[in-house]
Amino acid sequence: MFVIEIENLTKDFQAGFWRKRPVRAVDNLSLTVGRGEVFGFLGPNGAGKTTTLKILMNLIRRTSGSARILGEPVDSVAMRRRIGFLPENPYFYDYLTPREILTYMGRLFGIPGAELRGKVESLLERVGLAHAANVQLRKFSKGMVQRIGIAQALINDPEVVFLDEPMSGLDPLGRREVRQVIESLRSRDVTVFFSSHILPDVEALCDRVAILNKGRLQESGPLHEILKVRIEGHEVILGRVEPGLRAELEALCGEIRPLGDRVQLRVRTQDQVGALLAAVSRGGGELISVNPIRHSLEDYFFREVSGQPSPDGPVREPGKGAPGARV
Amino acid sequence: MFRVLAIAGNTFRESIRDRILYNLILFALVMILSSIALGQLTLGYEIKVIVDLGLSAISIFGTLIAIFIGIGLVYKELERRTVYALLAKPISRGQFILGKYVGLLLTLLVNVAIMTAGLALTMLYQGGAEPRSYLNLLPAVYLIFWSLALTTAMALVFSTFSSPALSALFTFFLWVSGHFNYDLLEFSRTAQSAAAGGLFKVLYYILPNLSNFKILDSRNIIQSAAYADPIDAAAIGWAGLYGLVCCTALVALAVAIFSRRDFK
């Protein structure tokens, strides 16, 4: 059974003051998400991501089509006991403290007092807000509000979590913490459906993605299939390159780019990598790094969505354990 | 029910952290206290002046609280987008609206209680009030509370679809027309054309009648309290029932409007 089922979903808004005309925000969208999946919902601004999420949360009524979560229609109040939602650029009552907000949200689920107190404390700890538990939200930075937004989405131990731009407004440290939260949800078999503009995070986290453009589903599936990942070569960074070694490397690889006291070069084949490493070893050079070069989601985005090539071209894959290494 | 109470509790907390509320209560208490000075100008009628002014202050400032907090009740939730996270929880839109309304009624109840206590203490300070004068405060305040509940319900309806400025304007218009509702009935009788007469009659029945909470027989409730007249319990009962029906209808209307809204 799919946890999220969207079928031929369409939403038209009425635009114009005097002469109303329909503007299609979501156009015949169909997709499914399975249990325990981390699903990335991507698209440029105005693609219809937030509208789709709002339809799923029953904040906006669909024009046609259907959407079901956990087998129930999106207007089911009972179903909402089992889901969590973080809106885009969330805003909460600024006269409340994080502890008060989480307690309030918990009460809406009917969580009994002692259990709720425990949940609130553990969530505050989990999102790194335990130190500010009694500070009114009006004194919070955007990143801190985002964290309380994530905490309130998890107060009911949901089976499915919808996150609209969860990394928005966060510094690198905050982004890493959100990534850890999403990874911990995955390990608990919680389904995560999130929209994001921060493509490396999507690449690092998602099992499958859907790419939306102008309200239409452009592509959907496992990331490696969408990207059609192939290694385009390797990027090598070397240190201590003496003139003799430099000449040998130039003969082997062509152009060498200086990077301070180091050099960067690109090789196309595995054989070239072997030959290069042997030359470095012979010439007394220092091997700093070897990284595969592949197309990133960003490249795909530029190519397929905006119709332009990525300004940076294919990117090198970061080192071990870094985003993208799974792909 | 616990969800409605949770929302009501938060609305109450929001209201009591609003500075407007304290300013209005302060003004009301100052006005009640100043009635001591005015009472000195009317030999033998000090208590009447204090009760008259005090109950009027409770009614006026209560109405200002009902309008100024009521108009922002739902609008603020939409403007600040707090409603997005809230409506994704297992609550219906009806429960949300009812919770907001009950929360503001709770705020009004506490405020009216504080102002009434202020008035009773002022009477006690002045001295010479009959026990009936103190007792008569209760039905008077009860009816004032119903008129505030009805004003809040009107503000709530407008708050579900218009800006605070327009909501305040519409609510004020209804509040004024509500106090002159019997004149509409009079107009319907004296109108030259049948169409105009019919229109006035329809308006008389459609628009909430706030006079019901004011007039008991020949005197209004504030005057009755001030003169320590016997209070007609049946009239108070009917006025309360009328308030309940009107408030229920208006809250149902607010729910119907809010339930059809898209939150873009």
Boltz contact constraints between the chains, C-beta under 6 A:
constraints:
  - contact:
      token1: [A, 57]
      token2: [B, 88]
      max_distance: 6.0
  - contact:
      token1: [A, 59]
      token2: [B, 263]
      max_distance: 6.0
  - contact:
      token1: [A, 60]
      token2: [B, 262]
      max_distance: 6.0
  - contact:
      token1: [A, 61]
      token2: [B, 262]
      max_distance: 6.0
  - contact:
      token1: [A, 77]
      token2: [B, 90]
      max_distance: 6.0
  - contact:
      token1: [A, 77]
      token2: [B, 92]
      max_distance: 6.0
  - contact:
      token1: [A, 80]
      token2: [B, 90]
      max_distance: 6.0
  - contact:
      token1: [A, 81]
      token2: [B, 90]
      max_distance: 6.0
  - contact:
      token1: [A, 85]
      token2: [B, 88]
      max_distance: 6.0
  - contact:
      token1: [A, 87]
      token2: [B, 84]
      max_distance: 6.0
  - contact:
      token1: [A, 87]
      token2: [B, 85]
      max_distance: 6.0
  - contact:
      token1: [A, 91]
      token2: [B, 80]
      max_distance: 6.0
  - contact:
      token1: [A, 91]
      token2: [B, 81]
      max_distance: 6.0
  - contact:
      token1: [A, 91]
      token2: [B, 82]
      max_distance: 6.0
  - contact:
      token1: [A, 92]
      token2: [B, 82]
      max_distance: 6.0
  - contact:
      token1: [A, 95]
      token2: [B, 17]
      max_distance: 6.0
  - contact:
      token1: [A, 104]
      token2: [B, 10]
      max_distance: 6.0
  - contact:
      token1: [A, 107]
      token2: [B, 6]
      max_distance: 6.0
  - contact:
      token1: [A, 108]
      token2: [B, 3]
      max_distance: 6.0
  - contact:
      token1: [A, 108]
      token2: [B, 6]
      max_distance: 6.0
  - contact:
      token1: [A, 108]
      token2: [B, 89]
      max_distance: 6.0
  - contact:
      token1: [A, 108]
      token2: [B, 91]
      max_distance: 6.0
  - contact:
      token1: [A, 110]
      token2: [B, 2]
      max_distance: 6.0
